[in-house]
Amino acid sequence: MNYKTIAQVRDAGIARVLIVALRAHGFHPLEPRDGGLPGVPNIFGAEGVGIEVPENEMADATLLVEDLLKDMTEADPAKPPY
């Protein structure tokens, strides 16, 4: 099965939320990969954490992630920023 990156986020916490939301909606995202060395935390590039889903889920998953990111990044004076 071929996976494609549908989003890159700099915050690992937001990436985890997106992955959980995708799974809750029936998608099959990959878990973020570790740095590859024992005892070394995840090492993310300048682009951040990639959210990857199977090619056949790409279009619908992209719509969901875009909407979730929009909701998560909109400024709401009643809530503290992420």
C-alpha positions in Angstrom: 0.0 0.0 0.0 1.4 3.4 -1.0 1.2 6.2 1.5 1.2 9.9 0.7 1.9 12.9 2.9 -1.2 15.2 3.1 0.1 17.7 5.7 3.2 18.8 7.6 2.8 20.3 11.0 5.5 21.7 13.3 3.8 20.8 16.6 4.0 17.1 17.4 1.0 17.4 19.7 -1.2 18.8 16.8 0.1 15.9 14.7 -1.1 13.4 17.3 -4.5 15.1 17.4 -4.8 14.9 13.6 -3.9 11.3 13.5 -6.4 10.4 16.2 -9.1 12.4 14.4 -8.3 10.7 11.1 -8.6 7.2 12.8 -11.9 8.2 14.4 -13.2 9.1 11.0 -12.2 5.7 9.5 -8.9 6.7 7.8 -5.7 4.7 8.3 -2.8 7.2 8.9 0.7 6.1 9.7 2.1 6.7 13.1 4.9 9.3 13.2 8.3 7.6 12.9 11.0 7.7 15.6 14.4 9.2 15.1 15.7 5.7 14.5 18.3 5.4 17.4 17.5 3.9 20.8 17.1 6.7 23.4 16.9 9.4 20.8 13.6 11.3 20.7 11.9 12.0 17.4 13.9 14.1 15.1 11.8 16.3 12.9 13.0 18.2 9.9 12.3 21.8 9.2 9.0 20.9 7.7 7.8 19.2 10.9 5.8 16.0 11.3 4.3 14.5 8.1 0.7 13.2 8.2 0.6 10.2 5.8 -2.4 8.2 4.6 -3.0 5.6 1.9 -3.3 7.0 -1.6 -6.9 5.9 -1.9 -7.8 8.0 1.2 -5.8 11.0 0.3 -8.5 13.3 -1.1 -11.1 12.9 1.7 -8.4 12.8 4.5 -6.9 16.1 3.1 -10.3 17.8 3.4 -10.7 16.7 7.0 -7.1 17.7 8.0 -7.5 21.1 6.3 -10.7 21.8 8.2 -9.3 20.6 11.5 -6.1 22.7 11.1 -8.3 25.7 10.3 -10.4 25.2 13.4 -7.3 24.6 15.6 -5.4 27.7 14.4 -8.3 30.3 14.3 -7.8 32.9 17.0 -10.5 32.7 19.7 -10.2 35.4 22.4 -12.0 33.2 24.9 -9.3 30.4 24.5 -5.6 30.5 25.0 -3.5 29.8 21.8 -2.2 26.3 21.2 
